[in-house]
Amino acid sequence: MTLRAQRWITLVRMEAFPCPELGECGLLSDVSQSSDPAWDRARTFDHLDPAQAATIHETLAAFRKACPVAHSEAHGGMYVVTRFDDLRHVARHGDTFSSAAEVGAVVVAPETGGVIAPLFEQDLEEHAGWRRHLQPFFTPPAAAGHEDYIRRVAREVVAGLAPRGQADLVPDLCAKIPPLVIASLLGLPEEQRPTLAALVHGLAAADSAAAAEAIGREYTEFLLAHIRSRRGKTGSDVLTSVVNSEINGRLASDHELLKFAFLLIAAGNLTTTDQLASILLELAQDPALRRRVVAEPGLIPQLVEESVRHESAVAATGRTVVRETELAGVPLRPGDRMLLTWGSGNRDEEHFPDGDEFRLGRPRRPHLGWGAGAHRCLGLHVARVELRVICEEFLAAIPEFTLPDGFVPERTYGVIRGVKALPVTWPV
């Protein structure tokens, strides 16, 4: 991964805490731990190690079987939660498992001086107040209201690609549209949306600390200027609303709003980009599936939902224990870090016996691809519309596309699960 996962964009901040006095895999006896290879893998497991990406599903499957709440020494110590029911339990109990940043939550933003991001890094009533305020912007009807803009942008991007006969679909399609959609949600004038997109792309592609810092400063100044320009104004967009509304009894500060905006942009951009790449990779690798979907575009919503389950773009997020409890028999104490591996829960054999298989027509049942509990993805309806529309426009214009012979996709893993490159060709 680039510096977006290492410096200015910090994916997980987990400060050290004393390692608990129990086995690394809390459900196993000392004897079974010493003989089960999952024990050693759990002890050294680091989700931010790029080497994990190629075999992550096999690794987490071993944890589910041998040590479903496994202890890793990485990042000062953390518990890796891998089973569906345990993941959902943690997500539903914010009074025990906190999302607040100062105790180890996931952060996807330039550093903002220890400020807690409204919504994303709050729990319980504070979080609920922000969610209630924002919910009207993300209902299914509100999401449908963005379809015309998404379709117009997608059609323009695809029209530019079609005559070329080849592209790397990750930068040339998947990463182009999501930041424009988020900019629209924030209420940026259309002529300024490409500026935001360029800053997002520049930060993600920065190849040195100096470059990341320079782009990060420009990005910060750009968003702060928009936040400050909205003070005292009225408008029907997300940013103007949160700038001028008393939520939980007070107006948010500029830097709280800055971090909120960073996280909203990251959540809507990185996840949608990577989910779209996973969908298109599946279609490129399975010509029969692609032909079926092209012939029946009504299958695209199923395609999207199965991809979200099968290769969840949000792969892992963090919580911190705030009161004594236990999970799957493992004692937990305040300060213990938890890593929630959502993609693992979506392949839990107890809920999805054939979970490793990508299959349209799968019986409808809850999955964790959109998260769970109070922090379940607020923008899921917008994301569904966006992914559906882009797939519709791309497959209508380019129904046949192939990968190079012998191509082996290189996936990412960390907080986000995606595809680094997707080079394809098509007849023109």
MARVO-413247 format. One record per residue: residue in one letter; y, z, x of N, C-alpha, C, O, CB in turn. Coordinates in steps of 0.1 Angstrom, whole numbers, plus 5000, padded with zeros to 4 digits. Glycine has a CB too. Layout:
# residues N
AYZXYZXYZXYZXYZX...
***
This chain:
# residues 428
M498850005008500050005000501250005009501250045020500050124991T502449955003503649955011504350095011503750195006504549845005L505550095016506250215016506550275003506950395002507550195024R506450194992506650254979505650374976505950464968506450144968A504550364983503550474981503650584992502850674992502150414981Q504550565001504550655013505850725016505850845020504150575025R506950665013508250725017509150745005509050844998508950645028W510050635003511050654992510350674979510850754971511950534992I509350604976508650624964507450714967506450674973508150494957T507550844963506550944966505550954954505950984944507151074969L504250914957503350914946502751044942502651074930502250814949V502551124952502051264949502651354959502551334971500551274949R503251464955503751564964502951694961503051754951505251594962M502051734970501251844969501351934981500751914991499751804966E502152044980502352134991501152214993500352234984503652224989A500952275005499752345008499752475000500752534997499752385023F498452514997498252644991496952694997496152615000498352644976P496752824997495452875002494252824995494252824983495453035002C493352775003492152714996491352824990491152934995491252645007P490752804978490052904970488752944977488152864985489752864956E488353064975487153114981485853084973485253174967487253274984L485552954972484352914965483952784971484752724979484552904950G482752734968482252614973483152494970483952504960480852584968E483052384978483952274976483652204962484552154956483752174987C482452204958482052154944481652274936480552324937480952044945G482552324928482352454922481052474913480652584910483452484914L480452364909479352374900478052374907476952394901479352264890L478052364921476852354928476552484936477452554940476852234937S475352514938474952624947475152584961475252464964473552664945D475252684970475452644984474352554990474552464998475452774993V473052574985471952494990472152354985471952264993470652554985S472452334972472652194967473752124974473752004976472752194952Q474852204976476052144983475652094997476151985000477152244984S474852165004474552125017473651995018473651925028473852235025S472951965007472051855007472651734999472051625000470751895002D473651754991474151644983475351574990476251644994474551694969P475251444993476351375000477651374993478651364999475951235003A477651394980478851404972479751524977480951514976478551424957W479051634982479851744987480751714998481951744998478851854991D480251645008481051605020482151505015483251505020480251535031R481851415006482851315002483951384994485051344995482151204993A483551484986484551554979485551634988486751634986483951644969R484951694998485751785007486851705014487951765016484851855017T486551585017487551505024488251395016488951315021486851435036F487951395003488551294994490051294994490651394991487951314980D490651174996492051154996492351034988492050924993492651155010H492851044976493150934967494150834973494250724969493550974954L494950884982496050804988495550725001496250645007497250884992D494250745005493650675016493350535011492450525002492450745022P493950425016493650295012492150255012491650175005494350195020A491350325021489950295023489150335010488050285008489450365035Q489750415002489050454989488950344979488050344971489750574983A489850244980490050154968488750074966488450054954491150064971A488150024976487049934974485849994967485049934960486549874987T485650124969484450194964484750314955483950404953483550244975I485950314949486450434942485550464930485350584927487850414937H485050364923484250394911482950454915482450544908484050264903E482350404925481050464930481350614935480550694932480450384941T482450634942482750764947482950864935482350974935483950764955L483750824925483950914914482750934905482551034899485150864906A481950834904480650844897479750954903479151034896479950714896A479750954916478951054923479551194921478751294919478951024939F480851204920481451334917481151374903480851494901483051324919R481251284894480951324880479551384879479351474871481051194871K478651324886477251374885477051504893476351594888476351264891A477551514905477251634913478351744913477951864913477151584927C479551704912480651804913481851754905482851714911481051844928P481751764892482751704883484151764885485151694882482351714869V484251884889485551944893485451984908485152094911485952074884A485751884916485451894930486651944938487751914934484951764936H486452014948487552064957487651974969486751964977487452214960S488851924971489151844983490151924992491051994986489751704980E490051905005491051975014492251885016493251935023490352005027A492251765011493451675013494651735006494651804996493151535007H495851705012497151745007497251895005497851934995497451674994G496651975014496752115013495752175003495752295001498152155009G494952094997493952144988494252094973495352114968493852294988M493152044967493352004953491951994946490951974953494151864952Y491952014933490751994926490751854919491751814913490552104915V489651784921489551644916488751644903487551674903488951544926V489451624892488851624878488351484874489151394875489751684868T487051474871486451344869485851314856485651194853485451324880R485551414848484851384835485851374824486851444823483851494832F485551294814486351264802486851394795488051414793485651174792D485851484792486251604784487151694792488051754786484951674779D486851704805487651794813489051744815490051814814487051814827L489151604817490451544818491351564805492451594806490351394821R490651544794491451554781491851704779492851734774490551504770H490951794783491251934782492551974790493452044785490052024786V492551934802493751964811494951894805496051964804493451904825A494851774800496051704795496551764783497751764780495751564792R495751834775496151894762496652034763497052094754494951884753H496552094775496952234777498052244787497852294798495752314781G499252204783500352214792500852354795501552384804501552134787D500352454787500652594789499852644801500252754806500452674777T498852574805497952624816498052524828498052564840496552634812F498252394825498252294836499652224835499852144826497052194834S500452254845501852214844502152074850501452034860502752314850S503052004845503551874850504851884858505251784864503751774839A505352004859506652024866506551984881505652024888507152164864A507551914886507451854899507451964910506751944920508651774902E508152074909508152164920506752234922506552304933509152274917V505852214913504552274915503452164916502352184913504152374904G503852044920502951944924502651834915501651774915501652014926A503651804906503451684897503551554905504051554916504451694886V503151454898503351314903504751274902505351294892502351224896V505251214913506651164913506651024917505950984927507551254922V507350934910507350794914508850754914509350684906506550704904A509550814924511050794925511550824939510850904946511750874914P512650764943513350814955513650964953513751014942514650734957E513751034965513951174964515351204957516351134959514051234979T515351314949516551344942516851494942517251554932516351304927G516651544954517151684957516451794949517151894945518551694955G515151774945514451884938514851884923514351984916514852014944V515551784918515851784904514551754896513751674899516951674900I514451824885513251804875513651694866514651694860512951934867A512751594866513051474857512751514842511651554839512151354861P513751504833513451524819512251434815512051324820514651494811L511551494805510351434799509151434809508151494806510651284795F509251354820508151334829507651464836506451474838508451234839E508551544840508151664847508451794840508651904845508951674860Q508451784827508551904818507351924810506451834808509751884808D507252044805506052084796506552144783507752184782505152174804L505652164774505852234762507152194754507352084752505852384765E507952294750509052264741510152174748510752094742509752394737E510352194761511352114768510851964768511651874765511452154783H509651944771509051804770509151754756509451634754507651804776A508751834746508651794733510051754727510151654720508051904724G511051824732512451784727512851644732513351564724513451884732W512551614744512851484750511951374743512451264740512651474765R510751404741509851314735510251274721510251164716508351354735R510651384713511051354699512351264699512451174691511451494692H513251294709514451204709514051064713514750974707515351264720L513151044722512850904726511850834717511850704718512350914740Q511050904710510050834702510450714694509750614694509450944693P511650724687512050604679512250474687512150374681513350644672F512450484700512650364708511250304711511250194716513350404721F510150374709508850334714507750324703506550324706508350424725T508150324690507250314679506650164679507250084685507850344666P505550144672505150004671506149904665506349794671503949994662P506949944655508049844650509049824661509549714663508649904638A509449934668510449914679509949824690510649744695510850054685A508649844693508049764704507949614699508249524707506549804707A507649594686507649454681509049394682509149264683507149454667G510049474681511449414682511749354695512649284697512349524679H510949384706511149334719510349204722510449144732510849434730E509549164712508549054714509348924717508948844726507649034703D510348894710511048764712511648754726511448654733512148744702Y512248864731512748854745511648844755511748764764513548984748I510548924753509448914762508848774762508548714773508349014759R508648714751508148584750509048474756508548384763507848544735R510348494754511248394761511148404776511148304783512648424756V511148524781511148544796509748494801509748424811511348684800A508748534794507348484799507248334799506748274808506248544790R507748274788507648124787508448064799508047964804508248074774E509648114802510448064813509748074826509647974834511748134814V509048194829508348214841507148114842506948054853507948354843V506448104831505248024831505547874833504947804839504348044819A506647834826507147694827507447664842507247544846508347674818G508047754849508347734863507047724872507047654882509247834868L505947794868504747794875503947664873503347614882503947914873A503847624860502847524856502747404864501747354868503047494842P503947344868503847214875503447234890503047134896505247154875R503347354895503047384909501547364911501147324922503547514913G500747404902499247394904498647504912497447504914498947264910Q499447594916498947704924499947814924501147794923498547664939A499447944926500348054927499548174931498348184929501148084913D500248274936499748414937500248484925501448514924500148484951L499448504915499848554902500448694903501148734894498748554893V500148774913500748904914502248894916502948944907500148984926P502848834926504248834927504948724918506048744913504648804941D504148614916504748504909504748514894505548444887504048374912L503948604888503948624874503948774870504848824863502748554868C502948844875502748984870503949074873504349154865501549044877A504549054885505649144889507049094884508049174886505649164904K507148974879508448924875508948974862510148994861508348774875I508148994852508649024839508849164836509849204829507648964829P507949254840508149394836509449464839509949534830507049484842P510049444851511349504853512449454844513349524841511749484868L512349324840513349274831513249334817514249364810513149114830V511949364813511749424800512249574800512949614791510249424796I512049644811512549784812514049784812514649864806511949844825A514649684819516149674820516649654806517749704802516549554829S515949574798516349544784516249674776517249704768515549444778L515249754778515049884771516249974774516750054766513749944774L516649974787517650064791519050014787520050084788517650074806G519149894781520349844776521249774786522449754784521149954770L520649734798521449654807521749514802520949454795520649644821P522949474804523349334799522349234806521949254817524749304803E522049124799521049034804521348984818520448964826520848914794E522648954821522948904834522749004845522748964857524448854834Q522649134842522449234852520949274854520549344863523249354849R520149224845518649264846518049204858517249274864517949204833P518349084863517749034875518149124887517349134897518148894878T519349184887519749274898518749394899518349434910521149314896L518549454887517549564887516249524892515549594900517449624873A515749404887514449354892514349334907513349364913514049224884A515449284912515449254927515449384935514849394945516749174931L516149494930516149624936514749684936514249744946517149714930V514049674924512749724923511749654932510949714939512249704908H511849524933510949444941511249474956510349484964511049294939G512549484959512949514973512449644978511949664989514449504975L512449744969512049884973510449874975509949934985512349984963A509749804966508349804967507849724980506849764986507749734955A508649634984508249544996508849595009508549535019508749404993A509649705009510249745021509149775032508149845029511049875019D509349725044508349735054508749825066508149835076508049605060S509849905063510250005073511050115066511550095055511149945084A511050235072511850345066513250305065513850345054511650465075A513850235074515250205074515550115062516550125055515750145087A514650015060514849915049514649985036515449965026513849805050A513650075035513450145022514650235019515150245008512250235023E515250305029516350395027517550315023518350355014516650465040A517850195029518950115025518850065010519850075003519149995034I517650015007517449964993517550084983518050074972516149894992G516950194987516950314979518450354976518650394964516250424985R519250354986520650394983521350294973522050334964521450394996E521050164975521650064966521150084952521850074942521349924972Y519850104951519250124938519850254931520150244919517650144940T519950364939520550484933521950454928522350504917520550594944E522750394936524150364932524250274920525050294911524950294944F523350184919523250094908523050164895523750154885522249974910L521950254895521650334883522650434880523050454868520250394885L523250504890524250604887525450544881526050604872524650674900A525850424886527050354880526750324865527650344857527250224887H525550284861525250264847525250394839525750394828523950194846I524650494845524650624838526050674835526450704824523850734846R526950664845528250714844529150634835530050674828528950724857S528850504835529650414826529250434811530050384803529350264830R528150494808527750514794528250644788528250664776526250514793R528850734797529350854791530450834781531350754783529950944803G530250894769531250874758531150754751531950724742532650884764K530050674753529950544746528850554735528150654735529550434756T528750464727527750454717526950324719527450224724528350454702G525650334715524750224717523350254712523050364710524750184732S522550144710521250164704520150154715518950144711521050064694D520550164728519550154738519150294743519850394740520050064750V518050294751517550424756518550494765518850614763516250394764L519150424774520050494784521250554778521650664780520350404795T521950474770523150524763522850644754523650734754523850414755S521650634748521350744739521050874747521550984743520050714731V520250874757519950994765521151044773521351164775518750974774V522050954777523251004784524151084775524751184779524050884789N524251044762525251104753524751204743525451254734525950994746S523451234743522851314733522551454739522051464750521551254727E522751554731522351694735520851704732520551704720523251804729I520051714742518551724740518251864744518551904755517751614747N517451934736517152074739518452154741518452254749516252084751G519552114734520752194734521752164744522752244745520352334734R521552064752522552034763522451894767521451824765522352124775L523551844773523551714779522951714792523051814800525051654780A522151614796521551604809522551574819523551494817520351504809S522351624832523251584843523051444848522051384844523151684854D523951394856523851264861522551244869521851144868525051224870H522251354877521051334886519751364878518651304882521151434897E519751434868518551444859518351304853517151264852518751554848L519351244848519251114842518851014852518150914849520551074835L519351024864518950934875517450934877516750834878519750964888K516951054878515451074881514651024869513650964870515151214884F515151054857514551004845514450854845513450794842515251054832A515550784848515650644849514650584859513950484857517050594851F514650644871513750604882512350604876511550504878513850694894L511950714870510550734866510250634854509150584853510350874862L511150624845510950524834510750384839509850314834512150534824I511550344848511450214854510150194861509450094860512650184863A509750294869508550284877507350284867506450204869508350404886A507350374857506250374847506050244840504950194838506450484837G507250184836507150064828506849934837506449834832508350044821N507149944850507049834858505749824866504949734865508249824868L505549934874504349934882503049924874502149844877504250054891T502950004863501750004856501449874849500349824849501750124846T502549814843502349694836502049574845501149494842503549654827T502649574857502349474867500949484871500249374871503249494879D500449604874499049614879498049594868496949544871498849754885Q498349634856497449614845497249464842496149414840497849684832L498349394842498349244840497549174851496749084848499749184839A497749224863496949164874495449184873494649094875497449224888S495049304868493649334865493049244854491949194855493449474862I493849224844493449134833493248994838492148934835494449134821L494148934845494048804850492948784860492348684861495348754856L492748884869491648884878490248874870489448794874491649004887E490148954860488948954852488648814846487548764846488949054840L489748754841489648614835489348514846488548414844490948574828A489848534858489548434869488148444874487548344878490548464880Q487648564874486248584878485148554868484048534872486148734883D485548544855484648524845485048404836485748424826484448654836P484748284841485248164833484748164819485548114810484748034840A483548214816483148214802484048294793484348264782481648254801L484348414798485248504791486648434789487248434779485448634799R487148374800488448304799488448194788489348184780488848244813R487348114788487248004778487248064764487748004755486047914781R486448174763486348234750487748284745488048264733485348354750V488548344754489848404750490748284747491648294738490348494760V490748184755491648064753491348004739492247964732491447964764A490047994736489647944723490048034711490247984700488247914723E490048164714490348254703491448354708491148464712489048334699P492748314708493748404713493848534705494448624710495148334711G493248544693493248664686492448774693492548894690492748644672L491748734703490948834711491848904722491349004728489748764718I493048854724493848904735494149054734494049124744495148824736P494449104722494649254721493349334726493449434732494949294707Q492149284722490949344727490849334742490449434749489749284720L491149224747491149194762492049304769491649364779491549054765V493249324764494149414769493649554769493649624779495549414762E493049594757492649734756491449764765491249874770492349764741E490549664766489349684774489749694789489149764796488349574772S490749614793491149624807491749754810491549814820492149514809V492549814800493149944802492150054804492250144811494149974790R491050034796489950134798489150104811488950194819488950124786H488849984814487949944825488649964839487950014848487449804824E489849924840490649944853491950004849492949934849490749804860S492050124846493250194842494350184853494050224864492950344839A495450124849496550104859496950244865497250254876497650034853V497150344856497450474860496050544864495350584855498150564849A495850544876494450584881494350734882493350794879494150524894A495450804887495350944890496751004889497650954895494650974903T496851124883498151194882497851344885496651384885498851174869G498851414887498751554891499151664881499951634872499551574903R498551774882498951894874498852014884498252004894498051914862T499552124880499352244887499052364878499652374867500752284895V498052444882497652554873498752664873499252694884496252614878V499052714862500152814861499652944856500353044856501252764852R498352954852497753084848496253074850495652964850498053124834E495653194853494253194856493453134844493653154832493753334858T492453054848491552984838490352934846490152974857492252864831E489552864839488452794845488152664839488552644827487152884845L487552574846487352434841485952394845485652394857488452334846A485052364836483652334839483052434848482252394857483652194845G483352564846482752664853483452694867482952784874481352634856V484452624870485152644883486352734880487252704872485652514889P486452854887487652944885488852874891488852814902487353074892L489952884884491252834889492352934888492353024879491652704880R493252934898494353034899495652964899495752844902494153114911P496753044895498052984896498352924910498152984920499153094892G498952804910499252734922498252634926498452544934499352834933D497052634920495952534923496452404918496952384907494652574917R496252304927496552164923495352094917494252114920497052084935M495652004907494651934900495051784901496151744900494551974885L494051704904494151554904493351504893492151514893493751494918L493951444883493351394871493051244873493951164874494151414858T491751204875491351074877490951004864489850994860490151064887W491950944858491850884845490750774844489950764835493150834840G490750694854489850584855488350634855487450564849490050494867S488150744861486850804862486450844848485250824843486750924871G487350914840486950954827486650834818485750844809488151024821N487250724820486950604812485650534815485250444809488050504814R484950584826483650544829482550654828481450634833483550474843D482950764822482150874821480950834812481050794801482851004815E479750854817478550804811478250884797477650824789477350834820E478851004796478651074783479451004772479051024760479151214785H480450934775481350864765481150714765481250654755482750904767F480950654777480750514778479550484786479650464799482050454785P478350474780477050464788477050334796476450334807475950454778D477850234792477950104800479350084805479849974805477449984792G479950194809481350194812481750104824482950064824481850334815D480850074833481249994844481349844840481849764847480150004855E480849814828480849674823482149644815482549724807479649654814F482749534818483849484810483349404798482649304800484849394819R483649454786482949394774483949394763484449504758481749474771L484249274758484949264745484049304734482849294735485549124743G484649354723483949394712483249524713482449564705482849294709R483649604723483149734725483549824713484749804708483749804738P482649904707483049984696484350064699484450124710481950084692R485250074689486450144692486250294692485750354683487450114680R486650344703486650494705487750534715488150444723485250544710P488150654715489350694723488950674738487850704742489750834721H489950624746489750624760490950684766491950724759489550474766L491050704780492050774787493050674794493750724803491450874796G492950554792493750454799495250474797496050434805493350314796W495550534785497050554783497350704785498350754781497350514768G496350774791496550924793496050994780495350944772498050954796A496451124779496051204768497051324767497851354776494651254770G497051394756497851504754499351474752499651364749497651604765A500151574755501551564753502251454761503251394757502251694755H501651424773502151324782501551194781501651104790502051374796R500751164770500251034767501350934768502450954764499451024754C501050814773502050714776502950694764502550644754501350584780L504250724766505250704755505450554753505650514741506550764759G505350464763505550324761504350244759504450114761506250274773L503250294754502050224753502250104743501649994745500950314748H502950114732503150004723503949894729503649774726503850054710V504949924737505649824744504749754754504849634755506949884751A503949834761503149774771502049684764501749574770502349884779R501549724753500549634746501249504742500649394743500049704734V502449504736503149384733503349294745503149174745504449414726E503849364755504149284768502949214774502949094777504849384778L501849294775500649234781500049124772499649024777499549344783R500049144759499549044750500348914751499848804752499549094736V501648934750502548814750502448734763502348614762504048854747I502448804774502448734787501048654788501048544792502548824799C499948724784498648654784498648534775498148424778497548754780E499248554763499248434754500048314760499548204759499948474740E501148344765501948234771501348174783501348054785503348284775F500748254792500148204804498848114800498748004806499748314813L498048174792496748094788497047974780496247874781495848194781A498147974772498447854765498947734774498647624772499547884755A499647774785500147674794499147644805499047524810501447714800I498347744809497447724821496047784817495747894821498047794834P495347704809494047764804492947764814491947844813493547684792E493047684824492047684835492647714848493647654853491347544836F492047814855492547854868491447914876490547984870493747954868T491347884889490247934897490747994910491747964915489347814901L489848094915490148154927489548074939488647994936489548304927P490048094951489448024962487948064964487548174961490248054975D487147974969485748004972485648124981486348134991485047874978G484748214977484548324986485648434985485548534993484448285000F486548424976487648514976487148654971486448664961488748464966V487548754979487248894975488548964972489348984982486348964987P488749014960490049074957490149204964489149284966490149094942E491349234969491649364975492449454965493549414962492449344989R491749554961492449644951493149754958492949794969491349694942T494049814950494749934955494250054947493650034937496349924952Y494450174952494150294945495050404951495450404962492650334947G495350494942496250604945496650664932495750714925497450564954V497850664929498350694915498150564907497850574895499750744915I498350454913498250324906497050244911496750244923499550244908R496350174901495250094904495649944901496049914890493950134896G495649864912496049724910495349634919494249664924497549714912V495949514920495349404928496449354938497549334933494849284919K496149344950497149314960497649164959498749134961496749344974A496649074957496948934956495948864947494848904946496848864970L496448764940495648684931495948534932496548484923495848734916P495548474943495748334945494848244937493648254938495648294960V495448164929494648074920495247934920496447914924494648124905T494447834917494847704915494447654901493547714895494347604926W495147544896494847484883495147344883496047304891495547564872P494547264875494947114874496247094868496747164859493847044866V496946994874498346954869498346814865499346764861499446984880
***
